[in-house]
């Protein structure tokens, strides 16, 4: 980072500074704020070059944190059905042996066979409903009891991300970045494609697990998902959160010109959030100096200039 006054910064001057800045537009219609070096130092502006970064190809979707209650109930039901079948099949084996020795009636043997068959069908029914509701990626896990405990304790959460209706993927994602409404992000592991289409979104869904649940995501919480896909990585510049200003329904950064006495407001797409900001592939490069402290002050200068003009 560098200061407009050789590294010496001061607290933001509470006095109006509009008289010391001039707001104009360049040939592309972009806002340009002219501000001399002394004024930049007085209000504490700091600029820095954004860092270079790469991200896997991504597809954006929207979703929510899933409630594990029904999953836990199905797993418990499946376990109970298996226990019952184990008992009835053992009883059938015992009566079959006794019947062969003439020590059990034919009726008792038939009853044991019917009970074992019923319990076997109950096991199959519970497993089928588990697969249909949650997919084979979850239903076929070998650690289902421990998996359920991690979900009920909220040490881990399941997240479903849906693509826009009609959009499909040529290959399954290998992970995702989950972003909350507040902008916090966490990595998620891909589990399986959803077994059914959400009637509200009408799009293909994918199930991910976030573990550990460091963001303390809660059931039903709305999230945005950036699905990681195989392919060539995205290359761009990381724009820190504090460098972004939001106005006119978009995100913007102020870029210092070569003369160091003017800042151009440039729109950036906030499509690829990271842990420290956003990956931007257009509009700003790693060779640009962007305002990382005081961007909101520059936006205020614009608004004051606009009010005076009106």
VOPAPA-861508 format. One line per 10 residues: number of its first residue (from 1); their letters; for each residue x, y negated, z of N, C-alpha, C. Coordinates in steps of 0.2 Angstrom, whole numbers, plus 5000, padded with zeros to 4 digits. Example, Ala and Ser with C-alpha at 12.3 -4.5 7.8 and 13.67 -1.06 7.14 Angstrom:
2
1) as) 5066:5028:5039:5062:5022:5039:5066:5016:5039; 5064:5011:5035:5068:5005:5036:5064:5000:5039
END
This chain:
310
1) xxxxxxxxxx) 5004:5006:5000:5000:5000:5000:5004:4994:5000; 5001:4988:4998:5005:4982:4998:5000:4976:4999; 5002:4972:5003:4998:4966:5005:5000:4960:5000; 4995:4956:4999:4996:4950:4994:5001:4945:4997; 5003:4946:5004:5007:4942:5007:5013:4945:5010; 5016:4950:5005:5022:4953:5007:5021:4958:5013; 5016:4961:5015:5015:4965:5020:5012:4962:5027; 5012:4955:5027:5009:4951:5033:5002:4950:5032; 4998:4954:5036:4990:4953:5035:4988:4949:5041; 4982:4946:5040:4979:4942:5046:4971:4945:5046
11) xxxxxxxxxx) 4968:4944:5052:4961:4945:5052:4957:4941:5047; 4951:4944:5045:4947:4941:5040:4945:4934:5043; 4946:4929:5039:4945:4922:5041:4937:4921:5040; 4934:4919:5046:4927:4919:5046:4924:4913:5042; 4928:4908:5040:4926:4902:5036:4925:4904:5029; 4920:4901:5026:4918:4903:5019:4925:4902:5015; 4926:4906:5010:4931:4906:5005:4929:4905:4998; 4923:4904:4997:4920:4904:4990:4923:4898:4986; 4925:4893:4990:4928:4887:4987:4935:4889:4984; 4938:4894:4986:4945:4896:4984:4945:4902:4979
21) xxxxxxxxxx) 4939:4904:4977:4938:4909:4972:4934:4907:4967; 4935:4910:4961:4930:4908:4955:4928:4915:4952; 4921:4916:4951:4919:4922:4949:4917:4921:4941; 4920:4925:4937:4918:4924:4930:4917:4931:4927; 4916:4931:4921:4915:4938:4917:4920:4938:4912; 4923:4944:4911:4928:4945:4905:4924:4947:4899; 4928:4948:4893:4925:4949:4887:4920:4955:4887; 4921:4960:4891:4917:4966:4892:4911:4965:4896; 4910:4959:4899:4905:4957:4903:4906:4959:4911; 4912:4961:4912:4913:4964:4919:4915:4958:4924
31) xxxxxxxxxx) 4913:4958:4930:4914:4953:4935:4922:4952:4936; 4924:4946:4936:4931:4945:4938:4932:4939:4943; 4935:4941:4949:4936:4936:4954:4943:4934:4954; 4944:4927:4953:4950:4924:4953:4952:4922:4960; 4957:4924:4963:4959:4922:4970:4967:4921:4971; 4969:4916:4973:4976:4915:4974:4979:4919:4979; 4986:4920:4979:4989:4924:4984:4988:4923:4991; 4988:4916:4992:4987:4914:4999:4980:4916:5002; 4975:4915:4998:4968:4917:5000:4968:4924:5001; 4971:4928:4997:4971:4935:4998:4974:4937:5004
41) xxxxxxxxxx) 4979:4934:5006:4982:4936:5012:4978:4933:5018; 4975:4928:5018:4971:4925:5023:4965:4930:5025; 4962:4933:5020:4956:4937:5021:4958:4944:5022; 4964:4946:5021:4967:4952:5023:4966:4958:5018; 4966:4956:5011:4965:4960:5006:4972:4965:5006; 4971:4971:5005:4976:4976:5004:4974:4980:4997; 4980:4981:4993:4979:4985:4987:4983:4991:4987; 4982:4996:4984:4986:5002:4983:4984:5006:4977; 4989:5010:4975:4988:5014:4969:4985:5021:4971; 4979:5023:4968:4976:5029:4970:4980:5035:4968
51) xxxxxxxxxx) 4980:5040:4972:4983:5046:4972:4981:5051:4966; 4985:5054:4963:4983:5059:4958:4980:5065:4961; 4975:5069:4958:4973:5075:4960:4969:5079:4955; 4968:5085:4956:4965:5090:4952:4959:5094:4955; 4954:5095:4952:4949:5099:4954:4947:5104:4949; 4944:5110:4951:4941:5115:4947:4935:5112:4943; 4934:5114:4937:4928:5112:4934:4922:5113:4938; 4917:5109:4938:4912:5109:4943:4905:5108:4939; 4900:5110:4942:4893:5109:4940:4889:5107:4946; 4886:5101:4946:4882:5098:4951:4875:5101:4952
61) xxxxxxxxxx) 4873:5103:4958:4867:5105:4960:4864:5103:4966; 4858:5104:4968:4855:5102:4974:4852:5108:4978; 4852:5107:4985:4849:5113:4988:4848:5111:4996; 4849:5116:5000:4847:5116:5007:4850:5121:5011; 4851:5120:5017:4854:5125:5022:4848:5130:5023; 4849:5137:5022:4844:5142:5023:4843:5143:5030; 4836:5145:5032:4834:5147:5039:4836:5155:5039; 4840:5157:5043:4842:5165:5043:4836:5169:5047; 4831:5166:5050:4826:5170:5054:4823:5176:5050; 4821:5175:5044:4818:5180:5040:4823:5186:5039
71) xxxxxxxxxx) 4830:5183:5037:4835:5188:5036:4836:5192:5042; 4837:5189:5048:4838:5193:5054:4833:5198:5056; 4826:5196:5054:4821:5200:5055:4821:5206:5051; 4823:5205:5045:4823:5211:5040:4829:5216:5042; 4835:5213:5044:4840:5217:5046:4838:5221:5052; 4835:5218:5057:4833:5222:5063:4828:5227:5061; 4823:5226:5056:4818:5231:5054:4822:5236:5051; 4827:5235:5046:4830:5240:5043:4834:5245:5048; 4837:5241:5053:4841:5245:5058:4836:5250:5062; 4830:5247:5064:4825:5251:5067:4823:5257:5063
81) xxxxxxxxxx) 4822:5256:5056:4820:5261:5052:4825:5267:5051; 4831:5265:5051:4837:5269:5050:4837:5274:5057; 4836:5270:5062:4837:5274:5069:4831:5279:5069; 4825:5277:5067:4819:5282:5067:4820:5288:5062; 4823:5286:5057:4824:5291:5052:4830:5296:5054; 4835:5294:5058:4840:5298:5060:4837:5303:5065; 4832:5300:5070:4829:5305:5075:4825:5310:5071; 4821:5308:5067:4816:5312:5064:4819:5317:5059; 4825:5315:5056:4828:5320:5052:4832:5325:5056; 4834:5323:5062:4837:5328:5066:4832:5333:5069
91) xxxxxxxxxx) 4826:5330:5071:4821:5335:5073:4819:5339:5068; 4819:5337:5061:4817:5342:5056:4822:5347:5055; 4828:5346:5056:4834:5351:5055:4833:5356:5061; 4831:5353:5067:4831:5358:5073:4825:5363:5072; 4819:5360:5070:4813:5364:5069:4814:5369:5063; 4818:5367:5058:4819:5371:5052:4823:5377:5054; 4828:5376:5059:4832:5382:5062:4828:5386:5066; 4823:5383:5070:4819:5387:5074:4814:5391:5070; 4811:5388:5065:4806:5392:5061:4810:5398:5058; 4816:5397:5056:4819:5402:5052:4821:5408:5057
101) xxxxxxxxxx) 4820:5407:5064:4821:5412:5069:4814:5414:5072; 4809:5411:5069:4802:5413:5071:4800:5410:5077; 4804:5405:5079:4803:5401:5086:4799:5395:5085; 4797:5393:5079:4793:5387:5078:4787:5388:5073; 4782:5385:5074:4776:5386:5070:4777:5382:5063; 4773:5385:5058:4773:5382:5051:4770:5375:5052; 4765:5374:5056:4762:5367:5057:4767:5362:5060; 4771:5364:5065:4776:5360:5068:4781:5358:5063; 4783:5362:5059:4788:5361:5054:4785:5356:5048; 4779:5357:5046:4776:5352:5041:4775:5345:5044
111) xxxxxxxxxx) 4774:5345:5051:4773:5338:5054:4780:5335:5054; 4785:5339:5056:4792:5336:5056:4794:5334:5049; 4792:5337:5044:4794:5335:5037:4791:5329:5035; 4784:5328:5037:4780:5322:5035:4783:5316:5039; 4785:5317:5045:4788:5312:5049:4794:5309:5046; 4799:5314:5044:4805:5312:5042:4804:5309:5035; 4800:5311:5031:4798:5308:5024:4796:5301:5025; 4791:5300:5030:4789:5293:5031:4794:5288:5034; 4799:5291:5038:4804:5287:5041:4809:5285:5035; 4810:5290:5031:4815:5289:5025:4812:5283:5020
121) xxxxxxxxxx) 4805:5284:5019:4802:5278:5015:4802:5272:5018; 4802:5272:5025:4802:5265:5029:4809:5262:5028; 4814:5266:5028:4821:5264:5027:4822:5261:5020; 4819:5265:5015:4820:5262:5008:4816:5256:5007; 4810:5255:5010:4806:5249:5010:4809:5243:5013; 4812:5244:5019:4816:5239:5022:4822:5236:5018; 4825:5241:5015:4831:5239:5011:4829:5236:5005; 4824:5238:5001:4821:5235:4995:4819:5228:4997; 4816:5226:5002:4814:5220:5004:4820:5215:5005; 4825:5218:5008:4831:5214:5010:4834:5212:5004
131) xxxxxxxxxx) 4835:5217:4999:4838:5215:4992:4834:5210:4988; 4827:5211:4988:4823:5207:4984:4823:5200:4987; 4823:5199:4994:4823:5193:4997:4830:5189:4997; 4835:5193:4998:4842:5190:4999:4847:5192:4994; 4846:5197:4990:4851:5199:4985:4856:5204:4988; 4859:5208:4983:4863:5213:4985:4869:5211:4988; 4872:5205:4987:4878:5202:4990:4877:5202:4997; 4871:5201:5000:4870:5201:5007:4868:5207:5010; 4863:5210:5006:4860:5217:5009:4865:5222:5009; 4870:5222:5005:4875:5228:5005:4881:5227:5009
141) xxxxxxxxxx) 4881:5221:5013:4887:5220:5017:4888:5226:5022; 4894:5227:5024:4896:5232:5029:4896:5230:5036; 4896:5223:5036:4896:5220:5043:4890:5216:5044; 4884:5218:5042:4878:5215:5043:4876:5212:5050; 4877:5217:5055:4876:5214:5062:4880:5208:5064; 4887:5209:5063:4891:5203:5065:4889:5197:5060; 4888:5198:5054:4886:5193:5050:4880:5189:5052; 4875:5193:5054:4869:5190:5057:4870:5186:5063; 4874:5188:5068:4876:5185:5074:4879:5178:5072; 4884:5178:5067:4887:5172:5066:4882:5167:5063
151) xxxxxxxxxx) 4877:5169:5060:4872:5164:5057:4867:5162:5063; 4865:5166:5067:4860:5164:5072:4864:5160:5078; 4870:5161:5078:4874:5156:5083:4876:5150:5079; 4875:5149:5073:4877:5143:5069:4884:5142:5068; 4888:5148:5069:4895:5147:5068:4896:5147:5060; 4891:5150:5056:4891:5150:5049:4884:5148:5047; 4884:5146:5041:4877:5144:5038:4877:5147:5031; 4871:5149:5029:4870:5150:5022:4867:5144:5018; 4869:5143:5012:4867:5137:5008:4865:5139:5001; 4859:5137:4999:4857:5139:4992:4857:5132:4988
161) xxxxxxxxxx) 4860:5133:4983:4861:5127:4978:4858:5129:4971; 4853:5125:4969:4849:5126:4963:4852:5121:4957; 4852:5124:4951:4854:5120:4946:4847:5117:4943; 4848:5111:4939:4842:5108:4936:4839:5114:4932; 4832:5113:4931:4828:5118:4927:4831:5118:4920; 4831:5125:4918:4834:5126:4911:4841:5126:4910; 4845:5124:4916:4852:5125:4915:4855:5131:4918; 4859:5134:4914:4862:5141:4916:4870:5141:4916; 4873:5145:4919:4880:5146:4919:4882:5152:4915; 4888:5151:4912:4890:5157:4908:4894:5162:4912
171) xxxxxxxxxx) 4896:5160:4918:4900:5164:4923:4898:5162:4930; 4899:5166:4934:4897:5165:4941:4902:5160:4944; 4900:5156:4949:4905:5151:4952:4909:5155:4957; 4915:5153:4959:4919:5157:4964:4919:5153:4970; 4915:5147:4971:4915:5144:4977:4911:5137:4976; 4911:5133:4981:4907:5127:4980:4910:5122:4985; 4909:5115:4984:4910:5110:4989:4903:5108:4991; 4901:5108:4997:4895:5106:5000:4896:5099:5002; 4891:5095:5000:4891:5088:5003:4885:5086:5006; 4885:5083:5012:4879:5081:5016:4877:5074:5013
181) xxxxxxxxxx) 4871:5072:5015:4869:5065:5013:4873:5060:5016; 4877:5061:5021:4881:5056:5024:4888:5056:5020; 4889:5061:5015:4895:5061:5011:4901:5065:5014; 4900:5069:5020:4904:5073:5022:4904:5080:5018; 4910:5083:5017:4911:5089:5013:4914:5095:5016; 4912:5100:5014:4915:5107:5016:4915:5112:5011; 4920:5116:5011:4921:5121:5006:4916:5127:5008; 4913:5130:5003:4909:5136:5004:4911:5142:4999; 4910:5148:5002:4912:5154:4998:4905:5157:4995; 4906:5159:4988:4900:5161:4984:4899:5168:4987
191) xxxxxxxxxx) 4892:5170:4988:4890:5176:4990:4886:5180:4984; 4881:5177:4981:4877:5180:4976:4873:5175:4973; 4871:5177:4967:4865:5173:4964:4859:5174:4967; 4855:5169:4968:4848:5170:4971:4844:5175:4968; 4840:5179:4972:4836:5184:4969:4829:5182:4966; 4828:5175:4967:4822:5173:4964:4822:5165:4962; 4818:5163:4958:4818:5155:4957:4814:5152:4962; 4817:5146:4964:4813:5142:4968:4807:5139:4965; 4801:5139:4967:4795:5137:4964:4795:5129:4963; 4799:5126:4967:4799:5118:4967:4804:5116:4962
201) xxxxxxxxxx) 4810:5119:4962:4815:5116:4957:4815:5120:4951; 4813:5126:4950:4812:5130:4944:4819:5131:4941; 4824:5131:4945:4831:5132:4942:4834:5138:4945; 4839:5140:4942:4843:5146:4945:4847:5144:4951; 4847:5148:4956:4850:5147:4962:4855:5151:4964; 4860:5149:4968:4866:5152:4970:4867:5152:4978; 4869:5157:4981:4869:5157:4988:4877:5157:4990; 4878:5153:4995:4885:5152:4997:4885:5152:5005; 4891:5154:5008:4891:5153:5015:4897:5148:5017; 4895:5144:5022:4900:5139:5025:4902:5142:5031
211) xxxxxxxxxx) 4908:5144:5032:4911:5146:5038:4918:5144:5039; 4920:5141:5044:4916:5140:5050:4912:5133:5048; 4906:5133:5052:4902:5127:5051:4904:5121:5054; 4909:5118:5052:4912:5112:5055:4908:5106:5055; 4904:5106:5050:4899:5100:5049:4893:5101:5053; 4892:5106:5056:4886:5108:5060:4880:5107:5056; 4880:5110:5051:4874:5110:5046:4868:5113:5050; 4862:5111:5049:4856:5114:5052:4852:5116:5047; 4848:5121:5048:4843:5124:5044:4838:5119:5041; 4837:5119:5035:4833:5115:5031:4836:5108:5029
221) xxxxxxxxxx) 4843:5107:5031:4846:5101:5029:4847:5101:5022; 4846:5095:5019:4847:5094:5011:4855:5093:5010; 4857:5096:5005:4864:5095:5003:4865:5095:4996; 4871:5092:4993:4872:5093:4986:4878:5098:4986; 4878:5102:4980:4883:5107:4979:4887:5105:4973; 4893:5106:4973:4897:5106:4967:4901:5113:4966; 4898:5116:4961:4899:5123:4960:4906:5124:4956; 4911:5127:4959:4917:5128:4956:4917:5134:4951; 4919:5132:4944:4919:5137:4939:4926:5138:4936; 4927:5144:4933:4933:5145:4930:4934:5140:4924
231) xxxxxxxxxx) 4940:5139:4922:4942:5135:4917:4947:5129:4919; 4948:5125:4914:4953:5120:4915:4951:5115:4920; 4956:5113:4925:4954:5108:4930:4953:5101:4928; 4949:5098:4932:4948:5091:4931:4954:5087:4934; 4957:5082:4930:4962:5078:4932:4960:5071:4933; 4962:5067:4938:4960:5060:4939:4963:5057:4945; 4960:5052:4948:4963:5048:4953:4958:5049:4959; 4961:5049:4965:4957:5049:4971:4955:5042:4974; 4949:5040:4974:4947:5033:4976:4945:5034:4983; 4948:5031:4988:4946:5031:4995:4939:5029:4996
241) xxxxxxxxxx) 4936:5031:5001:4929:5029:5003:4929:5021:5004; 4934:5019:5008:4934:5012:5009:4935:5007:5003; 4937:5010:4998:4938:5006:4992:4932:5005:4988; 4926:5009:4989:4920:5009:4985:4915:5004:4988; 4913:5000:4983:4907:4996:4985:4901:4998:4981; 4895:4997:4984:4889:5000:4980:4885:4994:4979; 4883:4993:4973:4878:4988:4971:4876:4989:4964; 4870:4987:4962:4867:4988:4956:4866:4995:4954; 4865:4999:4960:4863:5006:4959:4869:5010:4957; 4875:5008:4958:4881:5012:4956:4887:5011:4961
251) xxxxxxxxxx) 4893:5014:4960:4899:5013:4964:4904:5009:4960; 4908:5005:4963:4912:5001:4960:4919:5000:4964; 4924:4998:4960:4930:4997:4964:4933:4990:4961; 4937:4987:4964:4940:4981:4962:4948:4982:4960; 4949:4981:4954:4956:4982:4951:4960:4976:4950; 4966:4975:4953:4970:4969:4953:4973:4969:4946; 4973:4963:4943:4976:4962:4936:4983:4961:4937; 4986:4961:4931:4994:4961:4930:4997:4954:4933; 4993:4949:4934:4995:4943:4937:4994:4942:4944; 4991:4947:4947:4990:4948:4954:4986:4942:4957
261) xxxxxxxxxx) 4982:4939:4953:4978:4933:4956:4971:4934:4953; 4969:4940:4951:4962:4941:4949:4960:4948:4950; 4954:4950:4952:4951:4956:4953:4945:4958:4948; 4945:4963:4945:4940:4965:4940:4936:4971:4943; 4929:4970:4944:4925:4975:4947:4923:4980:4941; 4925:4986:4942:4925:4992:4938:4920:4997:4940; 4916:4999:4936:4911:5005:4939:4915:5012:4938; 4914:5016:4944:4916:5022:4944:4911:5027:4945; 4911:5033:4942:4906:5038:4944:4908:5042:4950; 4903:5043:4954:4904:5046:4961:4901:5053:4960
271) xxxxxxxxxx) 4904:5057:4955:4901:5064:4954:4906:5069:4957; 4912:5067:4960:4916:5073:4962:4919:5071:4969; 4915:5071:4975:4917:5070:4981:4923:5074:4984; 4927:5072:4988:4932:5076:4991:4933:5074:4998; 4937:5077:5002:4937:5076:5009:4939:5068:5011; 4943:5065:5006:4945:5058:5007:4942:5053:5003; 4938:5055:4998:4935:5050:4994:4932:5053:4988; 4933:5051:4982:4930:5053:4976:4936:5054:4970; 4935:5060:4967:4939:5060:4961:4936:5057:4955; 4940:5052:4952:4937:5048:4947:4942:5050:4940
281) xxxxxxxxxx) 4938:5051:4935:4942:5053:4929:4942:5048:4924; 4938:5043:4925:4937:5037:4920:4937:5030:4923; 4939:5025:4920:4939:5018:4923:4945:5016:4927; 4948:5021:4931:4953:5019:4935:4959:5025:4934; 4965:5022:4934:4970:5027:4934:4975:5027:4940; 4980:5031:4940:4984:5031:4946:4989:5025:4945; 4989:5022:4939:4994:5016:4938:4991:5009:4940; 4984:5010:4942:4981:5003:4944:4981:5002:4951; 4981:4996:4953:4981:4994:4960:4974:4992:4962; 4971:4996:4966:4964:4995:4968:4964:4992:4975
291) xxxxxxxxxx) 4958:4988:4977:4958:4985:4983:4955:4991:4988; 4959:4992:4993:4957:4998:4998:4955:4995:5005; 4957:4988:5006:4954:4985:5012:4952:4978:5010; 4945:4977:5011:4943:4970:5009:4938:4970:5003; 4937:4976:5000:4932:4976:4994:4926:4973:4996; 4923:4974:5002:4916:4972:5003:4917:4964:5004; 4922:4961:5005:4923:4954:5006:4923:4951:4999; 4926:4954:4994:4925:4952:4987:4918:4952:4984; 4915:4958:4986:4908:4958:4984:4904:4952:4987; 4905:4951:4993:4902:4945:4996:4903:4939:4993
301) xxxxxxxxxx) 4909:4938:4990:4911:4932:4986:4907:4931:4980; 4906:4937:4977:4901:4937:4971:4894:4935:4973; 4892:4938:4978:4885:4936:4980:4884:4929:4982; 4889:4926:4985:4889:4919:4987:4889:4915:4981; 4893:4917:4976:4894:4913:4970:4887:4913:4966; 4884:4919:4966:4878:4920:4962:4872:4915:4966; 4872:4915:4972:4867:4911:4976:4868:4904:4974; 4875:4901:4974:4876:4894:4972:4874:4893:4965; 4875:4898:4961:4874:4896:4954:4866:4896:4953; 4862:4900:4957:4855:4900:4956:4852:4893:4959
END
